[in-house]
Amino acid sequence: MISMGNLLTGVIILNGTAAGSWKRAITKLNVEVKLSPFRTLNADEKKTLGKEVARYTKFLGIPTKTS
């Protein structure tokens, strides 16, 4: 996990549990979101993360690439 002082950033929370981390890299053309789960995610969890990445894309207003 990435930390800034006492503030944790880039944490994936699923069902109230830390399930991984994520980070982003913004370029002129898009934002790349890199997901690093701590374990294998099931289909529902992958679907949920996909929806959240799409929501983040909409918020930023630029295309997103997930890795």
C-alpha positions, 0 to 999 in steps of 0.5 A, a space after each residue: 500500500 502507498 502511504 502519505 503520513 497516516 493517510 492510506 491512498 490507493 487501497 481497493 476495499 471489497 466487502 469492508 476488507 483491503 483487497 489490493 491496491 491501485 495507482 494511476 498514471 495520467 497522460 495527455 491521451 488517457 489515464 492508466 489504472 493499474 490494479 494490484 489485488 492481494 488475491 485472486 478476485 471472483 467474477 463479481 469482484 472483478 465486475 464491481 472493480 470494472 464499474 468503479 474504474 468506469 465511474 472514475 473515468 467518467 469523473 476524469 472525463 478522459 479515456 481509461 486504460 486498465 492493467 
